[in-house]
Amino acid sequence: MEARKRILTSALEQLEERGYARMTIEQVAVSARVGKATLYRSWPNKAALVLDAVRSRLREVPTAETGDTRGELLSMAKEALAGFFGSPQVQAVLPALVADTAQDPELRRRLREEVLEPRRARSRTVLERAIGRGDLPEDTDISLALEMWAGAMMFRSVFYGDGYDDAALARLVDATLASPPRFAADGEARPVDAAHDA
């Protein structure tokens, strides 16, 4: 267990220092003070190792039902998004990882399917529950809402090395509840005001 922790930490350090394209299994093994065979027993390739290292910094998306939509959304935003993008380790490696996905479609696919989509699916359940309670309109564009949240937090993380504090998260949640992105009649999302004016 201790060796695994050292390996994942070393992988994040190498990713930060060298980027995905230039980091190697050998470098991680040396840094973690283990043999290459030890790494290959758990991770068949570099992509699998990097994805596990990123996952090791993720908190579980809370989906417990409390009956309080605002509280559930705040918890989701804090644990699932702000806790990830605000982590110093993630802030250190995220620019390199995002840059390398542009050159490595397989890494991008695995990052999306193995890390992002499962968490997105859990987050959807919280927003769908809010719709079911009537706290959000039935035509709320859940995907766009989640992308807006993640995009705002990622922007701050990558370009400012900062995270969202509790007050900022509360404003983000309150703004979503007050004016969520909505689907238009043609299936395209558009601002609520535009939908009302149409």
N, C-alpha and C positions, 0 to 999 in steps of 0.2 A: 504493500500500500504506500509506503514511504517512497519507494522507487518510482511508482506511478506518479505521485505528486511532483517529484523532482523532474520527471520527464515532461509533464505538461507545462510546468513552470519554465523549463528550459526552452520548450518549443515556442512559447509566447515571447521569451526574451530574444530568441534567434529571429523570429518573425519581425519583431520590432527593429532589430539591428540590421537585418539583411533583406527583409522582404520575402515574400513567399517564393519567388522565382530563384533566389540565390541561397536560401537556407537548405540544409541537407540533413538527412537522418543521421549521418556521421557526426555532424556538428552538435546536434542535440544529444546524441549518446555521450560524447566527450563532456559536454557541459553538465549533463545529469549524472556523470560518473557511472554509466552502465555500458554493457556491451551492446553492439548493434543487434545481436540475436534477441536480446531482451525486448527491444523495441518492436522487432518484426513479429514476435510472438503475439503481440497485442494489436499492432497496426500494420497492415500490409503495405502501406505506402505513405508518402508525405501528406497527401490530402486528408487521409483518414486521421492522421495524427493532429494536424492543424484543426480540423473540425472538432475533435475531442477536446483540444486545448481551449478553443473558443467556448464550447459547451460548458467547460469546467468553471467558467466565469458567469454563467447564466443562472439567474434565480428562477424558480418555478413560477409559472403564470398562475396567480390565485384565481380560482373560479368558484369559491364557496359562495353559496347564496345566503345573503343576510337580510334581504328585503329592503335594503337601502341602496338604490341605484347609484347615487353620487358616491357613497362610500366604497361600493364595489369598483366603480370606475377609477377612483383615486388609488385604491389598492393595486389594481391592475397596472395603472400608469406608473406607479412608484416602483413596484417589484419587477414587472416584466420589461419595462422600457427604461425608465430613469436609472434603475439599479444596474442595468446593462451598459447603457451609453455613458453613464456617469462614473463607471468604474475606471480608476486610473490605469489598470492593466489593459482594459479594452480601448481606452482613449489612445494608449500608446501604440497598439497594433492595428487598430481599425483602418487608418489611412493606407497602410501598406497592404492590408488584406483586400480592401476595396480596389486599390489600384491594380493589384495582381489579378483580380477576377476579370478585368477587362481583357487580359491577355490569355486567360485560362478558362475557357467556357465550361470545362468539366468541374473545376473548383467552384465556379459560380453556380452551376446546377446543383452540386452537392450542398453547398452552403444554403441555397434557397430551399431545397427539398428536405434536408436533414436538420437544419437549424431554424430557419425562418418560418416555414410553413406550419410545422407542428405548433409553434408558439402562436402564430397568427390564428390558427384554428381554435385554440383555447381562448384567445382574446375575443374572438367572434362570439363565443357563447355568452360572454358577459354583456356585450352590446345587444345580442338577440334577446336576452332576458329583459333588458331595459325596454326594448321595443314591445315585448309581450306585456309588460306592465303599463305601457302607455306613456313611459317617461321619455321615449324618443318616437318620432313619427314612423309609421310603417314603411315609408319609402326612404328611410335613412340609408345612405350608401355606406355600409359598414366598412367595406374595403378602403374606400377613400378616407374615411375617418381614421382608420388605423394607420394608413400611409401618411396622413397629415401629422399625426402624433409622432410616428417614428422618424419622419423626415425632419421635423423641427428639432427633435432631440439629437439626431445624428448630425445635423448642421452645426449645432452648438458644440457637440463633442469634437467633431473633426476640425472645425475652423477656430474654435475658441478654447478648446481643452477644458470645457466647463460642463456642468450638468444642470438639470432642473431641480431647484429646491422645492420644498413642500408648497410654498406660496405660488410659485410659477405653475406647478402641477395643478393646483386648485383652479387657477385661472384657465388653464387649458381644458380641464374637465367642464368647468362652468360654461365656457364658450361653446363647447360641443353640445352640451345639453340645451343651451339657449338657441343655437343656430347650427344644427347639424347639417352636413352635406346631404343633399337629397337627389334622388333620381328624377329626371324629367320624364315626360311622357314617352320620349323616344329611347329611354334607357340611358341617356347621357346624364351625368351628374351636373348640376348647376346650382348657383347660390339660391338660398331660400327666397330672397327678395325678388330675384328674377322670376322664380316660379310663381310667386304671388302676382307679379305684374303681368304675367303672360295671359 
